[in-house]
Amino acid sequence: MAAKTTLNAKNLESLGAQRLAELLIEVSMGSAAHKRRLRMELAGNHGSDEVAREVRKRLASIARARTVINWRKVKALKNDLETQRKTIAETVAADDPQEAFELIWQFLALANPIFERSSDSSSSLIQSFHQACKDAAAIAASAKINANVLAEKVFKAVQDDGYGQYESLIAAMVPALGKDGLDCLKTLFVQWSKEPKDKPARDERKVIGWGSASPLYEDEIFGTHRDLTVRIALQEIADAQGDVDAYIAQQPEKTRRMPMTAADIANRLVSAGRAKEALEVLNSVDATGRADMPFEWQLARVETLEALGQQEEAQTYRWTCFEQSLHDQHLRAFLKRLPDFDDLEAEEKAFAHAQAFPDVHQALTFFLNWPAPAEAAKLVMRRKAELDGNLYELMPLAAEALAEKHPLAATIVLRSMIDFTLDSGRSSRYKHAARHLADCALLAPHIDDFGNARSHDAYVAELKRRHGRKHGFWSRVT
């Protein structure tokens, strides 16, 4: 009996077409989404033209809507958008790519009006438009859209990229645009960049940083929004055309001396076989006021040295970077290039360095990422007084990683969070602290020797002595 009533396609077929139709009508009552889906399926029986007409009507309806899209409505709208997008990309495009091309641009045009009335902070809606950009590129290629026509559409879309919905459009369109389309697109952006523009009043200028002697203004570094849009677009086109010099030309002189920008340029120069120039770019970075460089810049320097055949210098720099940052990727790359057995000795040296590293939490993060739980436990036991129980992005992960084989170290980590919560009176964290105390109780039977740490019962007794009046906490302790 159970098998015959299981909800699956085979069992439902036994109900017959008429009964299933009646049930679908009943189920769809009160659900606009279900009704739209059924109408779409019915339209499919009459060919892609009818499907396209239904999609066009729905897109127009969404565009006309004016109600605020709060968090309760986001899921339904997301499902609606995905239904329309997939129908265009999978159903209409298969039979009529030209029609699908027009519809996908109508879909993309919904972005601005939707985000103008949306309070969505989950970024779920923007993902539909990013995927639609990829769909538009595939449909354009299938429809064999004229390169210049396509370039014009891409140009106008990027000009109106109010919410980042088109940020992946140029990269997606590269195959469909081809050489002629990219050249046309580049010309359109260059022409736009030469149009007259207004300079902001002095009292409206935004300071975004400080140089050695004066403030750095947003309009000086990035120019207007139009300047930034043009620059990013021309950078993407330069990458698509493999033109490193054109990419560099789009970087303002001041930004070329910033570590992240210099790293981007260096990576492209190395790929183009111009490692010597890459090293010059990296060396020109303004390091004023910097204790260290970003990981991306360090990695670019290592790869540049490798490309120049300076393997020994690259290895030395990798180790130096590891000593300064404890970044596990530097150490992995360093060990990978050592002869057999030398890597074991170097790893021991690295662990010893991490054990003595000034920032205990940075060292703990390294051991967890490696992973080396025994070393992490050793660190916790040696330097438990330095642990900051307020680091909730690190401590729960550490306790979980240590619990199975190093229960005492896990207990010390859990206690650091409990102590911080109660000592600082963070009532909003009492429920978490109570859970951590319960975890300590579960770990206690697995600890043979507490050493110089209190036993679990002694620790609880001390908590009651010091924080017995914190009833909000104790009421949660089981």
N, C-alpha and C positions, 0 to 999 in steps of 0.2 A: 504493500500500500504506500509506504513512504517513497519508494522509487517513482511511483506513478504521479505523486503530487509534488515532486521536486520541480522548482521553477527552472526549466531549461527550454531551449527552442524545440526540441523533439516532443516533449510533453505538451507544450502549448499548441503545437500543430494539430493535436488531436481534438482541440476545441472547435476547429473549423473556421473558415474565413469570416462568416457572418458573426459568430459569437466573439471572435477576436476584434473585429471592427467595433462592435458594441462596447466591449471592454475598453478599447483605446479611447473612444469618445468619452466614456465615463471617467477614466483616469485623467484625461486631459482637461476636464472641466475645472476651471479656476486656475489653470496653469498656462499663462501666455507662452512660456518657453516651449512647453510640450505641444501646444497648438501650432506654433511656428514650425516646429520640427516635422509635425505630421503634414502640414501644408507643403513643406519643402519636399517631402517624400512623394506626395501626390504630384507636385510639379515635375518631379523627375520622370514620372511616367509619360509625360508629354514632351520630353526632350530638353536639351540644355537651354533653349531659348526661354522656356517657361521658368526654369530654375533661375536663370539670370534675371528675369523680370521680378521674381520674388525677392531675390537678394537685393536688387536695386531699390525696391520699395522699402525693405527693412533698413537699409543703410540711410535712406532719405529720412525715415522715421526717427532713427537714432540722432541724426544731425539736427532735426528740428526740436528735439527734446530740450527742456530748460530746467528740469528738476535737479536738485543737488544730489550728487552721487556720494552718499556717505558710506561708511564701512559695511553697513548691512546690505547695500545694493551692489557692492563691488563684485561679489562672486557671480551673481546673476548676469551682470553686464559682461563680465569676463567670458562666461559660457556662451552668451549671445554672440559676442565678437568672434570667438573661436569657431562657432558654428558657421558664421558668414565667411570668415577667412578660409576655412577648410573647404567649404563648398565652392568658393571661387577657384582656389588653387588645385583642387582635386577633381571636381565635377565639371565646372564650366570650362576650365583650361584644357581639359582633355578633348572636348569637342570643338571649342571655339576660343583659341588663345587670344584672338583680337578682342573679343568681348570681355574675356577675363582680364586682359590688360587694363581696359577702361574701368572695370569694376574694382580691381585692386587699388587703383589710384583714388577711386571714390572712397574706398575703405580707409586708406591712409589719411585722407582729408578729414576724417572724423577725429583725429588725435587732438587737435587744438580745441575744438568745442567741447570734447569730452573732458579734457584736463582742466579747462576753465571752470567747469562746474563739479570737479571731483576733489574729494579730500583724501583720496587713496594714498597711503604712505607705504604700501607694501611693494610697490613697483610691479605688481602683477599685471596691470593693464598695459604698461609700456612694453612688456614682453611680447604681447600680441602684435604690436606695431613693428617691433624689431624683426619679428618673424615674417611679417607682411612685406618688409623691405626685401628679404631674401626671396619670398614668393614672387614679388614684382620682377626681380632680376631673372628668375627662372622663366616666368611667363613671357618677359620681353624677348628672351633668347628664342623661345619656342614660336613666338608670333613674328619673329624676324622684324622687329621694329627698327625703322631707320635710325642710324646712329646719331644724327644731328637732332632728330625729334626726341630721342631718348635723353640725350644730353640736356636739352632744354627743359624737359620735365624734371630731371634730377636737379638741375640748377635752381629751378623755382621752388622745389620742395625744400632744399637745404636752406634757401633764403628765409623760409618760413618755419624753421625748426625751433619752435618756441619751447618745447618741452623735452628735447633730445630724442624725439621719436625717429628722426632720420639719421641718427649718428652712425648707423651702420650701412646707410644706403649706398654711398659711393663705393665702398669696398665690395659690397655685394654685387654692384652693377658692373664691375670691371670687365668680366667676360662678355657680357652683353654689349657693352659700349665699344669694346675693341679699340684699336689704335686711333681710328678716326673720331670715335665718340669721345675718347679721353682728351684728344687734342681740342675738340670743340668745347668740351666742358672747361678745360683749362682756360681757353680764350674768354669764355663767358665770365669766369671768376676774375680774371685779370682786368677785363673791361669794367666790371662792377667796382673793383678796388680803386679805379682811377676816377670814379665819379666824385664830385665835390662833397665834402662832409663838414659838419659843424664841430667845433672844438668846445668841450664843456667849460663853463665859467670856472674861475679859480676857486670860488668857494664851494663848487660842486665836485671838485676833483677828489678822488678817493686814494688815501695813502695805504699801500699794501705791504710796505716794508721799508727798510732803511739801508742806504748804501753807506760808504765810508764817510761821506760828508753831507749828504742830503737825503730827503725822503724819496722813495720810489713811488711814483704815481701810477695808478692802474692804466690810465690812458697812454702813459709813456711806455710802459712795459707791454701792454696788450692792445693798446689803441681802443677803438670803439668796438661794440659787439660785431659790427660788420667786418672790421679788420680781423677780428679773431676768427669769425666764420670763414672768411676768405683764406686766411692763413692755414687753418686746419684742412680745408678742402684741397688747397694746393699741395699741402704735405701728403695727403692721401693719394692724390693724383701722381705726385712725384714718386712715391713708393710703388704705385702700380706700374709706372713706366720705368722703374729701376734707375731713376735719375737722382743720385745722391746729392749732387750740387744744387739741384732745384729744391730738394728738401731742406738743405742747410740754408739756402737763400731766404726761406720763409721764417727763419728764426731770427728775431731781433738780436742785435749785437749783445745786449745785456743778458738775454736769456741763454745765450751760448756759453756763458761763464757760470751758469747754474749747473750743479752736479747732475741732476736728472736729465736735463736737456743735452748736456755734454755726453752722457752715457748713451743716449739715443743716437746721437750723431756718430759717435765712435763705433757703435755696433754696425751701423750702416756702412761706414767706411771700411771696417774690417771685412764685411761681407763682399764689398766691391774690390777687395784686394789692395786696400790703401791703408794698411796698418800703421805706417809711419805717421801719416796725417792724423789718424785716430789718436795716437799717443799725444800728439801736439795739442789736440782738442782737449783731451783729459787733463793735461798739464796746465792748461790755461784757466782752469776753474778757479774762481775766487773762493778761497778757503777761510776768509776772514771770519773770525768768531766761531769757527767750527771745530769741535773736538774730534770728530771723525766724519767720514763720508758715508752717504747712503750705500746700502748693500748693492744696488744696481750699478752705481758708479764703480765700486770695488770689483764687481764681477766683470764689467766692461774692461777695466784696466788689466785684469788677469788674462782675459781672452785676447786682448791686444798684444800683451807681452808674448803669449803663446804664438800668435800669428807672426810675430817678428822673430820667432825662433829663440826667444830668451826664456827657455824653460826654467832655468835655475832661478832667475829673477822672479818668475811667476810663482814658483814654489815658495820662495822666501816671502813674497808679498801675501800669499794665501795664509801662511802661518802667522804673519804679523796681524792680518785682519782677524784671524781666529782669536789670537791672544787678546785683542782689543774688544771684540764683540761676542765671543763664544758662539758665533753663528755656525750651526752644524754643517751647512752646505760647504763652507770654506774648508772645514776639516775633512769632510768626505772627499772633496776634490784633491786635497793635499795627500791623503792616505792612498788614494787610488793610483797615484803616480809614483809611489814608493816601491822598491823591490820587495819580494816576499819576505816575511818575517820582520823587515824594518818597519812595516806598518803597525805591527803589534806593539813594538817599543814606542813608536810615535803616539799611538793611541793612549798608552799608559801615561806618557808625558802630558798629553792633552788633558786627561782626566785629573792628574795632579794639579795642573794649572787651574782647571775649573773649580776644584775643591777649595783652592785658596783665593778664588776670584772675589774682589771686594763686594760685589752685589750678589748676595746669596740667592736671591730670587732669579736672577739671570742665569746663575749656575744651575739652579734646580730646573729651570726651563730647558736648558741644554741637555741635561741628563734624561729628562722625560722625552725629549724629541729624538735622542740618539737611537734607540732607547737604552739606558743603562740603569735599571731600577735599583741594583745593588749599590751603585755609586750615589744615586739619589737618596737612598736610605742612609748611607754613611754621612752624606752632607747634612741631612735633616738632624741626625743624632748629634753630630759635632757642633752644629751652629743653630740649634733650636731656639736659642734666645733671640736670634736675629729675625726669625720668621714673622711676617706681617700677616695676621689673620684677616686683614681687610682686603686682601687680594683675591677676590672671589672668582676672578677669571683664571687663576692658577691653582689655588689651594684644593678645591674639590677634585680637580683632575689629578693632582699629585696624590691625594689620599686614595683615590680609586686605583691608580697605577701601582701603589705600594701595598694595598690591602692584602693581596693573596699571599705574597712571599715575605713581606716585611710589615707585619701587623703593628709592631711597636712604632715604627717610623710613621705609618699611616695614622696611628693614634695621636702622635705628637702634632701632626699637621691638623687633624681634626680639632684637637684641643686649642691650637692657635686661633682657629676661627671662633670657637666657643668663647675663649677668654676675651678676644677683641669685642665680640658682640655684647657680652655682659659688662666688661669693664667700661665700655663707652656708652652703655645704656641704649643700644640700638634696638628698640622694641620691634621695629619692622622686620628684624632678622631673628626674632626669638624662635619662630617656628623652624627656621633652618638650623639654629643652634641646638634645638631639642632633637632634631633629626640626627645631627652630628654626634650628640651624646649617646643616642640609641645605637649608632654605628660603633662607637667606642665600646659599648657594652657587648656588642656582637664579636668584636675583635679580641676582647680581653681574654677569653678562654684559650686563644691561640698564642698567647704571649707567655713563654716559659719564665722569662726574667725581665722585670721592668727596669733593672739596673738602678740608676739614680733618679728615675722618674717615679712618680707616685703610681701605686696600683689604681685600678679603676675605682674601687670603693673609696680609697683614700682621696682620689681626685674629686669624686662626687661630694664627699663630706666637706672638702675644702670649698667647693663651689657653694654649698649650702651655708657655710660659715660666712663667706664673703658676700653672697648675693641672695641670701635666703628670702629677702623681702621682694624680690622681683617675681611677683606672682604670675605675671604675664608669661614668663618663661617656664616656671615650674608647673603651671597648669597644662603645659603642652608635653611635659616629660612623662613618658609611660614606664 
